[in-house]
């Protein structure tokens, strides 16, 4: 029988210990894999959604809340700002602002936010039409890919928005939207939005008010025109009694620092599980060495070298850790996909388990390393064992 055959035959003869070792190692690797896949995808998605947006201008309040609501559409807005103030800012600071995309929020449809803006918003993200066209008149709407797939509305269909940014609000039955276009999947925040004109949002919320009533926006997505704007524009905006400036880059980094504490704790938990699995492998191999002392001594008498016995123990540790590592990575992908499905159900930033990270190779290597280190001491003992006393004991 080959060396590998001997190792696998012994492992199969101890199914309970084998299952426990594999389970501990798989759970540790799965925990680290889920964190790795989730954080990488979320960070990449947030960077993609914030790319090209240097500043968000909105109502006074929490800067992070303003960025989360206006850029990532994950929170409630801090409030609205007068249209007159937004227009005045654009006219006064033309040399500092390259472009400013208006946003008007407040309604949703089946949990997907209705966003009033101009054509510069989908153009900013490089959106492409799958069917139809962009809106040209009030009460025309274009659906992102996820919104279209979930609501199953085709071009020409009609729907009524509901008040509020989540499901369950009062519907605006008297102001239906007409779907004039569907966007291709872009991998950006547009996928889970319903886009329309700012005028549509104003029309829905007039409720019989005078046409001359003051108009409001929720936020402006600003791109700087020059390096000078970085230092001066936020101060100018914050000096206004009605406006606030927030940096998506800064607030995103702050958010990930806050999340990072919890991620580090979970990653440490996964590492502890892997170390516990390594200790279990060590105990199993050490006990196996005690049980097989006579068998190993006979193998030595039949010509097996000390190095061959050492490789036998190392191979068992490596086989255990490799199997546990592969099982853990597979489990991690399944759990990530389940998490992503739950997030998609809640119309949140989606992640998937059907993707791979180069970091997973290091996770697998670490798992195998744990097994090899756990097997090293039993292997050295097998290498140095004196067969004569063992054979004499019978």
Backbone torsions as a table, in degrees:
resi	resn	phi	psi	omega
1	UNK	NA	142.3	-179.7
2	UNK	-74.4	168.9	178.2
3	UNK	-61.5	-43.3	178.9
4	UNK	-64.3	-39.7	178.7
5	UNK	-62.0	-41.2	177.5
6	UNK	-63.1	-43.9	-179.3
7	UNK	-61.7	-48.6	-177.4
8	UNK	-68.5	-34.3	177.8
9	UNK	-63.5	-40.2	179.3
10	UNK	-69.3	-41.7	-179.8
11	UNK	-62.2	-39.6	179.2
12	UNK	-67.6	-24.5	-179.4
13	UNK	-78.0	-7.4	178.6
14	UNK	-124.6	66.4	-172.6
15	UNK	-62.7	-37.3	-177.9
16	UNK	-66.6	-48.4	178.4
17	UNK	-63.8	-38.7	179.0
18	UNK	-62.2	-45.5	-179.1
19	UNK	-63.8	-42.6	-179.8
20	UNK	-62.6	-45.4	179.9
21	UNK	-63.2	-44.2	180.0
22	UNK	-64.4	-40.2	-177.8
23	UNK	-65.5	-45.9	179.4
24	UNK	-60.0	-47.6	-178.1
25	UNK	-67.7	-40.4	-179.8
26	UNK	-63.6	-40.5	179.5
27	UNK	-65.2	-41.1	177.8
28	UNK	-63.9	-46.5	179.4
29	UNK	-65.6	-39.4	179.8
30	UNK	-63.3	-41.4	178.7
31	UNK	-59.9	-47.9	-179.6
32	UNK	-66.0	-37.5	-179.6
33	UNK	-65.0	-43.9	178.8
34	UNK	-60.7	-46.5	179.6
35	UNK	-62.0	-41.5	-178.9
36	UNK	-63.1	-50.2	-178.1
37	UNK	-66.4	-43.2	-176.6
38	UNK	-66.9	-48.4	-177.3
39	UNK	-66.9	-39.1	178.8
40	UNK	-62.8	-45.7	-178.0
41	UNK	-68.4	-42.1	-179.9
42	UNK	-65.3	-42.7	179.4
43	UNK	-65.1	-42.0	178.8
44	UNK	-64.3	-41.2	-179.2
45	UNK	-66.4	-41.9	-179.6
46	UNK	-68.0	-37.9	176.8
47	UNK	-65.0	-38.3	179.4
48	UNK	-67.1	-41.7	-178.9
49	UNK	-68.8	-31.2	-177.1
50	UNK	-92.2	-6.5	-176.9
51	UNK	-61.1	131.1	178.0
52	UNK	84.0	-2.0	176.9
53	UNK	-107.4	107.1	-175.9
54	UNK	-86.9	-29.1	-174.7
55	UNK	-151.6	143.6	172.7
56	UNK	-115.0	127.5	178.7
57	UNK	-109.1	126.3	-179.3
58	UNK	-154.9	-162.9	-178.7
59	UNK	-76.1	157.1	178.6
60	UNK	-59.0	144.0	-179.3
61	UNK	154.6	-149.9	-179.8
62	UNK	-77.2	124.0	178.2
63	UNK	-60.7	-39.3	179.7
64	UNK	-66.0	-40.5	177.6
65	UNK	-62.0	-39.5	178.7
66	UNK	-62.2	-44.2	179.7
67	UNK	-67.9	-44.1	-179.2
68	UNK	-62.1	-35.7	-177.6
69	UNK	-81.3	-38.4	-172.9
70	UNK	-89.7	-32.7	-177.1
71	UNK	-96.4	-49.3	-174.4
72	UNK	-100.7	-11.1	179.5
73	UNK	53.8	49.7	-179.0
74	UNK	-117.9	-0.3	-177.3
75	UNK	-146.0	170.3	176.5
76	UNK	-77.9	145.3	178.8
77	UNK	-64.2	159.9	176.7
78	UNK	-78.4	-8.4	-178.9
79	UNK	140.7	-168.4	178.2
80	UNK	-113.9	160.8	177.9
81	UNK	-122.8	146.6	179.2
82	UNK	-61.9	137.0	177.1
83	UNK	-58.4	-36.0	-179.1
84	UNK	-62.0	-40.0	179.4
85	UNK	-67.7	-39.3	179.1
86	UNK	-65.8	-42.4	179.4
87	UNK	-67.1	-39.8	179.1
88	UNK	-62.7	-40.1	178.4
89	UNK	-61.9	-43.0	-179.9
90	UNK	-64.6	-38.9	-179.2
91	UNK	-72.5	-39.7	-176.2
92	UNK	-75.2	-28.4	-174.0
93	UNK	-116.4	38.6	-178.7
94	UNK	-59.8	-32.4	-178.4
95	UNK	-75.3	-16.3	-179.3
96	UNK	-101.6	-20.4	-174.9
97	UNK	-110.9	119.5	176.5
98	UNK	-77.8	-46.3	175.0
99	UNK	-153.3	152.9	178.6
100	UNK	-137.3	115.5	-178.2
101	UNK	-96.9	120.0	-179.3
102	UNK	-79.6	146.8	174.8
103	UNK	-130.4	137.2	174.4
104	UNK	-128.8	116.8	-176.1
105	UNK	-116.8	172.6	175.9
106	UNK	147.4	-23.6	-177.7
107	UNK	-123.9	169.0	177.3
108	UNK	-150.9	168.2	174.5
109	UNK	-136.6	115.8	-177.2
110	UNK	52.6	37.4	177.6
111	UNK	89.3	-9.0	178.3
112	UNK	-94.0	129.1	-173.8
113	UNK	-72.0	136.9	173.3
114	UNK	-91.1	120.5	-175.0
115	UNK	-117.2	117.5	173.7
116	UNK	-86.4	129.5	-178.6
117	UNK	-159.0	-165.0	172.9
118	UNK	-114.6	179.4	-176.9
119	UNK	-65.5	-16.2	177.8
120	UNK	-64.8	-22.0	-178.6
121	UNK	-69.0	-55.3	176.4
122	UNK	-66.2	-32.3	177.9
123	UNK	-63.3	-37.8	-179.8
124	UNK	-57.2	-37.2	-178.7
125	UNK	-94.1	6.7	178.9
126	UNK	66.6	33.2	-177.2
127	UNK	-68.8	146.2	177.3
128	UNK	-125.4	144.8	-178.4
129	UNK	-81.5	132.6	172.2
130	UNK	-87.7	-37.6	178.1
131	UNK	-147.9	149.3	173.3
132	UNK	76.8	-145.2	-174.4
133	UNK	-146.3	174.1	173.0
134	UNK	-78.5	163.0	-178.4
135	UNK	-66.0	146.5	177.8
136	UNK	-124.6	-20.0	-176.1
137	UNK	-136.7	161.3	175.9
138	UNK	-56.7	148.5	178.7
139	UNK	69.7	17.1	167.6
140	UNK	-101.9	142.7	-174.0
141	UNK	-135.2	152.7	175.9
142	UNK	-125.7	131.3	-176.0
143	UNK	-101.1	138.0	171.1
144	UNK	-69.8	167.3	-171.8
145	UNK	-61.4	-45.6	-178.9
146	UNK	-68.5	-40.4	178.7
147	UNK	-63.1	-41.1	179.7
148	UNK	-67.0	-40.7	-178.9
149	UNK	-66.1	-38.7	-176.5
150	UNK	-77.4	-41.6	-176.4
151	UNK	-83.8	-19.4	178.6
152	UNK	58.9	36.7	176.3
153	UNK	-98.3	130.2	179.0
154	UNK	-97.5	170.8	175.7
155	UNK	-59.5	131.2	-176.2
156	UNK	99.5	-15.0	178.8
157	UNK	-74.8	162.6	-179.1
158	UNK	-123.7	151.8	175.1
159	UNK	-154.5	160.3	177.0
160	UNK	-115.8	132.0	178.2
161	UNK	-74.5	160.0	177.6
162	UNK	-114.8	145.5	-179.8
163	UNK	-67.4	135.9	-178.8
164	UNK	100.7	166.7	-174.1
165	UNK	-98.9	7.5	176.2
166	UNK	-133.7	174.3	-179.7
167	UNK	-69.3	150.4	174.8
168	UNK	106.8	-3.9	-180.0
169	UNK	-78.7	167.3	178.1
170	UNK	-68.6	130.8	-177.6
171	UNK	-79.9	144.7	175.2
172	UNK	-91.7	75.4	-172.6
173	UNK	-62.9	-28.4	-175.2
174	UNK	-85.2	-4.3	-179.7
175	UNK	-127.2	71.9	-178.8
176	UNK	-76.0	147.3	173.7
177	UNK	-93.0	150.9	173.4
178	UNK	-112.1	126.3	-179.7
179	UNK	-79.3	120.8	-179.3
180	UNK	-112.7	-6.5	-179.5
181	UNK	-163.8	154.4	175.3
182	UNK	-126.8	133.3	-178.5
183	UNK	-89.4	148.9	170.7
184	UNK	-70.1	156.5	177.0
185	UNK	-64.5	128.3	-176.7
186	UNK	-115.7	-10.5	-176.4
187	UNK	72.8	18.5	179.5
188	UNK	-120.8	-178.1	-179.9
189	UNK	-62.0	-22.3	-179.2
190	UNK	-61.5	-26.6	-176.6
191	UNK	-58.5	-31.0	-175.7
192	UNK	-112.5	30.7	178.9
193	UNK	-122.1	158.0	168.7
194	UNK	-111.6	118.5	-174.4
195	UNK	-101.7	141.8	176.7
196	UNK	-153.4	-173.7	178.6
197	UNK	-85.6	157.6	174.8
198	UNK	-60.8	-37.0	-179.4
199	UNK	-61.7	-31.7	178.1
200	UNK	-63.9	-43.5	179.9
201	UNK	-64.5	-41.1	177.9
202	UNK	-62.7	-42.9	-177.6
203	UNK	-63.3	-41.4	-179.2
204	UNK	-64.3	-35.0	-173.1
205	UNK	-99.0	7.0	177.5
206	UNK	-68.3	-42.0	178.3
207	UNK	50.1	47.0	176.5
208	UNK	84.4	1.7	179.5
209	UNK	-70.6	162.1	-179.5
210	UNK	-64.7	145.6	178.6
211	UNK	-64.4	-20.2	179.8
212	UNK	-88.9	4.3	179.9
213	UNK	-62.6	145.9	-178.1
214	UNK	-58.1	132.6	178.8
215	UNK	-89.9	152.0	-178.7
216	UNK	-133.2	154.0	170.8
217	UNK	-119.2	163.1	175.8
218	UNK	-91.2	-40.2	-177.7
219	UNK	-163.6	164.3	170.8
220	UNK	-121.8	131.4	173.8
221	UNK	-96.7	113.5	-169.2
222	UNK	-109.4	139.3	171.3
223	UNK	-116.7	130.4	-176.6
224	UNK	-67.2	147.9	177.1
225	UNK	-94.2	-20.0	-177.5
226	UNK	-158.0	162.4	176.5
227	UNK	-59.7	-26.7	178.9
228	UNK	-61.0	-31.7	-177.7
229	UNK	-64.5	-30.2	-179.0
230	UNK	-58.3	-40.4	-176.4
231	UNK	-87.5	-27.7	-171.0
232	UNK	-105.4	-39.0	-172.8
233	UNK	-62.9	-45.5	178.3
234	UNK	-57.5	-38.9	179.2
235	UNK	-66.1	-40.2	179.5
236	UNK	-63.4	-44.2	-178.8
237	UNK	-65.3	-46.9	-177.3
238	UNK	-67.1	-20.5	177.3
239	UNK	-73.4	-17.8	179.0
240	UNK	-74.9	139.8	179.9
241	UNK	-69.0	-18.4	-175.2
242	UNK	-107.8	-13.3	-171.0
243	UNK	-116.0	156.0	176.7
244	UNK	-139.2	143.6	177.4
245	UNK	-112.4	138.1	178.5
246	UNK	-138.0	138.1	-179.5
247	UNK	-94.0	118.0	177.8
248	UNK	-59.2	-38.4	-179.0
249	UNK	-63.3	-46.4	-178.3
250	UNK	-67.9	-45.9	-176.7
251	UNK	-69.3	-34.5	176.4
252	UNK	-65.3	-43.0	178.1
253	UNK	-63.5	-38.9	178.6
254	UNK	-66.3	-39.2	178.4
255	UNK	-63.1	-43.2	-178.9
256	UNK	-69.6	-29.3	174.5
257	UNK	-66.2	-39.7	178.9
258	UNK	-67.2	-45.3	179.1
259	UNK	-66.6	-32.3	-175.7
260	UNK	-59.1	-29.1	178.7
261	UNK	-62.6	-48.5	178.7
262	UNK	-66.2	-38.3	178.4
263	UNK	-63.3	-41.2	179.5
264	UNK	-64.2	-37.8	178.5
265	UNK	-63.9	-45.6	179.4
266	UNK	-66.9	-37.1	177.7
267	UNK	-65.0	-39.1	177.0
268	UNK	-65.0	-36.6	177.0
269	UNK	-62.3	-42.5	177.0
270	UNK	-62.6	-40.2	178.7
271	UNK	-65.0	-38.1	177.9
272	UNK	-63.7	-40.4	177.5
273	UNK	-62.4	-40.1	178.3
274	UNK	-65.1	-41.4	178.1
275	UNK	-66.1	-38.4	176.1
276	UNK	-62.5	-38.8	176.5
277	UNK	-64.5	-39.5	177.3
278	UNK	-61.9	-41.7	177.4
279	UNK	-63.8	-39.5	178.2
280	UNK	-64.4	-41.0	176.9
281	UNK	-62.6	-42.7	178.8
282	UNK	-59.4	-47.0	-179.1
283	UNK	-63.9	-41.3	-179.9
284	UNK	-62.9	-45.1	-179.2
285	UNK	-69.5	-35.7	178.4
286	UNK	-65.2	-44.6	177.0
287	UNK	-65.8	-37.2	177.9
288	UNK	-62.5	-37.2	178.5
289	UNK	-63.6	-41.0	177.6
290	UNK	-63.8	-41.5	-178.2
291	UNK	-69.4	-30.3	-173.3
292	UNK	-106.2	18.3	-179.2
293	UNK	-56.2	-45.5	-178.2
294	UNK	-67.8	-41.9	179.4
295	UNK	-61.9	-41.9	179.6
296	UNK	-67.2	-36.7	177.6
297	UNK	-64.1	-40.3	177.7
298	UNK	-63.7	-41.0	177.9
299	UNK	-60.6	-38.0	176.6
300	UNK	-63.7	-42.1	-179.8
301	UNK	-65.2	-28.3	-179.9
302	UNK	-86.3	4.2	173.0
303	UNK	113.6	-1.6	178.3
304	UNK	-70.8	131.9	-178.8
305	UNK	-79.8	159.3	174.8
306	UNK	-56.0	-37.1	179.1
307	UNK	-63.8	-34.9	178.9
308	UNK	-66.4	-40.8	177.8
309	UNK	-65.8	-37.9	177.7
310	UNK	-64.4	-42.3	178.8
311	UNK	-65.3	-32.2	178.1
312	UNK	-60.6	-47.2	-179.9
313	UNK	-67.0	-41.4	178.9
314	UNK	-64.3	-37.7	-179.7
315	UNK	-65.4	-38.3	178.3
316	UNK	-64.2	-45.3	177.5
317	UNK	-62.1	-40.7	179.7
318	UNK	-66.4	-42.2	-179.3
319	UNK	-63.4	-43.2	178.5
320	UNK	-61.1	-49.0	-175.9
321	UNK	-69.6	-36.5	178.6
322	UNK	-65.7	-44.4	178.2
323	UNK	-63.4	-43.6	178.4
324	UNK	-64.6	-38.5	179.2
325	UNK	-65.6	-44.0	179.0
326	UNK	-65.0	-43.0	178.0
327	UNK	-62.8	-38.7	179.8
328	UNK	-66.4	-41.1	178.4
329	UNK	-65.5	-42.4	177.4
330	UNK	-61.9	-43.8	178.2
331	UNK	-63.7	-39.5	178.8
332	UNK	-61.3	-40.4	178.0
333	UNK	-66.3	-40.7	178.8
334	UNK	-64.5	-42.3	179.2
335	UNK	-66.6	-38.0	177.8
336	UNK	-64.3	-39.9	177.7
337	UNK	-65.5	-39.5	177.2
338	UNK	-63.7	-41.3	176.9
339	UNK	-63.2	-42.6	178.4
340	UNK	-63.2	-38.3	178.4
341	UNK	-63.9	-40.0	177.9
342	UNK	-65.3	-39.3	178.9
343	UNK	-67.6	-39.4	177.6
344	UNK	-64.7	-35.1	178.6
345	UNK	-63.8	-31.1	179.5
346	UNK	-94.0	12.2	-179.0
347	UNK	55.5	37.4	177.3
348	UNK	-103.2	173.7	177.9
349	UNK	-54.9	120.3	-171.4
350	UNK	-90.5	147.7	171.2
351	UNK	-126.2	165.2	-179.0
352	UNK	-135.7	151.0	175.4
353	UNK	-90.8	-7.2	-177.8
354	UNK	-92.9	50.3	174.7
355	UNK	-142.7	164.0	-175.5
356	UNK	-128.0	149.5	177.6
357	UNK	-121.5	141.2	178.2
358	UNK	-63.9	-23.0	179.0
359	UNK	-66.8	-20.0	-179.7
360	UNK	-64.6	-30.0	177.4
361	UNK	-62.4	-37.5	178.1
362	UNK	-70.8	-34.3	177.2
363	UNK	-64.7	-44.2	178.7
364	UNK	-64.8	-41.2	178.0
365	UNK	-62.7	-38.2	178.0
366	UNK	-64.9	-39.8	178.7
367	UNK	-63.5	-44.3	178.1
368	UNK	-64.8	-38.1	177.9
369	UNK	-62.0	-39.2	177.3
370	UNK	-61.1	-43.0	179.5
371	UNK	-65.8	-40.2	-179.8
372	UNK	-67.2	-41.9	178.0
373	UNK	-64.0	-40.5	179.0
374	UNK	-63.8	-31.9	-177.7
375	UNK	-86.9	-10.7	-171.9
376	UNK	-64.6	-47.0	-177.5
377	UNK	-65.8	-46.7	174.0
378	UNK	-59.5	-35.9	179.7
379	UNK	-66.5	-42.1	177.6
380	UNK	-63.8	-37.2	179.1
381	UNK	-66.8	-40.1	177.2
382	UNK	-64.2	-36.1	-179.7
383	UNK	-65.9	-38.3	-174.3
384	UNK	-93.6	-1.0	-174.7
385	UNK	-65.8	143.8	177.5
386	UNK	-97.0	118.9	-172.5
387	UNK	-76.8	-26.5	-173.2
388	UNK	-60.4	-51.4	179.5
389	UNK	-60.3	-36.1	-179.2
390	UNK	-65.7	-45.4	179.6
391	UNK	-66.5	-33.8	179.5
392	UNK	-67.5	-33.4	178.0
393	UNK	-69.4	-25.0	-176.6
394	UNK	79.1	NA	NA
